[in-house]
Amino acid sequence: YAVFPAGGQSPRQVLFCSWTSSGQCLACGDNGFFYLLDDNMVSFSRRICQGPLGFGVEVPNQGYFFGSKLDSLLHFADLQLPRPGTKNRSSASARPAGSEVSKDATWLNSQ
């Protein structure tokens, strides 16, 4: 089992899980969020798309790839995650694969 945050960020279903190189579980929810879990507790979460998030994998030393189930878009995010308690102040980014990246790109806003 896993403990997800209370409220609107908890998925009704986890659609896909994989492991990161650091041993964290990367879980993708039907609510468009991905979750990093340490010891069955969510240590980081972020919305990637509006519909179900079909998969998410870490590409070691590169970043994360996510696939949205609803619109079949691929998203890429840098390995450097925003620090807890900050909103989009990191240099990390999440963007559709193949799009141009600006130097100040940031993680997608949670919606």
Disulfide bonds with the S-S distance in Angstrom:
none
